[in-house]
């Protein structure tokens, strides 16, 4: 019978664990579909998760509606971080997600942003109408675009500014319209401009649009993957929540 000393026995046990669980033998890759407004915090959270676990997180960004369409057509995402509750609920209802895995990871805030106009009183600036283009995200695909339309209607200005609207496919493109000067001002996610040093920002009253409860859900493609489940657990933890709050979101 072969004998092992203490260190040899420990090494043997480690090899047995690796053989029984291949996730310990190599880093796992987690595929995450992320709403465009959450781009920067998602990058930081993914980097922190990868450093803590040795896994690799692959992020794909887009409007929530566009991402949902990709998921419905078989895109191999394992996790969906939507910018609203509606599409995460729909993924569950349509049998694309694991029932009971859905939760709110952040509550977003709409912002009006301009690099050239004074937005100390954003409502007044909108009413004055001294601009040629106002950027908004596609309200059919992007929850922040819908919130922008709701805000304009609440202010009684939608019909007045409608001819000046420039529609971005997602909130990232909408921000770029303003950043490049293609539009003098635009409704974006507060997280996109909270750290901007140039320009002016106005936050519409929260009562002017429906709460932007951003929900995460584990997709069926990730149901058997411990790394995907670990990412969602990390998203709920203090390290991720600190990052989320730093970008101007509220956490549950």
N, C-alpha and C positions, 0 to 999 in steps of 0.2 A: 504493500500500500504506500502511495507517495505521500510524503509529509510536507506541509507548508508552514513557514514561520508566519508571524502576525502580518507583516507587510505583504508577503506573498498571498496570504489568504484574502487580504483586503483587495489586492489587485484582481484576484480571481473573481471575487464577488462583483467588482466594478465591470469586468468583462461580461459577466452573466447578465447584469442589468442592461448593458448596452445591447447585447444580443436579443434580449427579450423586448426591449423598447427602442426601436430604431430612431425615435425622435431625440434620444440622448446621443446618438452616434453622429448626427449631422444637424446643422441648423435647419429649421423649417422656414418656409416662406409663406407669409400670410398675405392674401390678396384682399385689399380693402378699397371699396368704392366710396369716395368722399365728396360731399357737396362742396362746390367751389368756394363758398364763403369761408369754409373751415380749412383752407389750404395751409396757411402758415402754422396754426396750432397743430394740425395733423402731422406736419413734418417734424415738429419738435417732439410731439408725443411718440411718434414712430421711432425717432432716434433714441429717445430715452428707453422705450420698450426693447429695442434691439440691443442696446448696451446692457440692459438688466438681464436679458434672457438668452442672448446669443442668436436669436432668430433674426430673420430679415423680413421687413414689412414693405410690400410693394403697394404704392398708393396710386389710384387713378382718380382724376378730378373731373367734375362736370356739373351741370345743372341736375338737380335731383330727379326731375322728370326724364331727362336724357339717360341718366344712370339706371333708373328703374326700367326703362325700355330695353337697355342692354341686358340687364339681369333677366328680364322676362324672355329674352331671345337667347339665353344660354351663356352669357358672359360668365367666366369662371371666378367671379368674386366670391369670397367667403364671408365678408362682412359688408354691411351697407350702413354708412353714416349719412343719413338723409338730413336735409335742412328743414324738414317738417315732420309732423307725426303721420300725415296722411299716407305718404308713400311707404313708410315703414309698416304701417297697419295693412296697407294693400299687399305688401310682400307676404305678410302673415296670412291674410285672407285668401290669397291666390296659391297658397301652398309652396311658396318659394323660400319661406323662412321658418325657423324653428319657433313654434308657438311657446310663448313664455320668456323668450330671450330679449324682447323689445324693452328699451328703457330710454328716458330722456337724458342725454349726456350734456346738453347745453341749451340755454335759452338766449336767442340772439336779439340783437338790437339794430334797428334800421338807422341809417345816417344819410344826411344830405351833404355832399362834399363838392367843393370847388377850389380850384387853384387860383382863380382870378377874381371871384366875387366875394363880397363880405356877407357871410351867413350868420352874423350875430343874431339876426332875427330871420331865420330861414323862411318862415311863412310869409313875411313881408316881402322878401326878395322874390319868392315865387309869384306873389300877387302882382308885383310891379312888372314882371314879365320882360325885363330888359336883358334878354338872352335869346340866342337863336336855337340852341339845342339843349334838351334835358334828357340825360341818359337814364334808362331803367332796364332791368333785366326782364326777359320774357316772362310775363306773369303766368303763362300756361305751364312753364317748365321750372321756374325758379321761385321759391317761396318769398324771397326778398323782393322780387319784381311784383308779386301779388300784394305784398305789404306796401310797396310804393304806390300802387294804384289805389289801394284802400285809403292811404294817407291823403292823396290828392283829392279823392272824392270827399273825404271828411272835411277837407279845407274848402270844398266847393270850387276847386280849380281844375278838375280833370278835363272838362270840355274846353276850357280856355287854353290849356297847355298841350292838349292832345296833338295838334299839328306840329309841335316842336319836339315830340318824343323821338328819341333814338333808342332802338331796342337791341340790347345785347343778348346773345344766345345764353349766357350765364352771367353770374355776378362778377366773375373775373374780367370778362370782356367789357362789361359795363364800367367797371373801375378804369380800365385801360382807355376807354373813350374820354373820360375826364382827365386822366393823367397825361394823355397825349395832346389835349386841347381840342379833340374832335367834338367835344361837348363842353360847354362852359361850366356845367354842374350836373350832378347825377345822384340818384339814390343808390347807395351801396351798403354793404354790411359794415357796421361799426368796427368790427375786428380788422377790416382792411385799412382803416385810416386812423386807428387809435394811436399809432406810433408815428404818424406823419408829422414832420416838422414844418412843412410848407403847406399853405392853403388854409381853408376855413371849413369847419365842420359844424353842422347843426343836427341835434337829435330831436326828431319829432316826438311829441308826447306818446307814451306807450299806449294810451287809450285810443289813438287814432288808427291802429291796425291790430289785427288778431295776434295773440302771442305767438312768437316763432319758437315753438318747442321742437328742438332738433333731436330726432330719435335715432338710435342705433339698433340694429337687429342682426342676429346670426343667421346667415343664409344656409339652406340645406346643404350646399356644397362644402360648408365648413363645419357641419354638425359633428363629424367624427374626428376633427382635427384639434388636438389639445392646444396647439399654438394659437389657433383662432380664438378659442375660448379664453386663453390666457390674455390675449390682446384686449378683449372686452372687459375682463376683470381689471386689467391695468388702467383702462379708460375710466373706470369708476373710482380708482384709487387717488390718494392725495397728490402724487407727483403730477398726474395728468390733470387733475382738477385745478392745481395751481397754475398750470400753463393756460388752461381754458379761461380762467378768471383774468389772467394777465392780458388777454386779448379782448376784454370787455364783455365777455359772456357771463351770464349767471349760471350757476350750477345748482341742480336740485338739492 
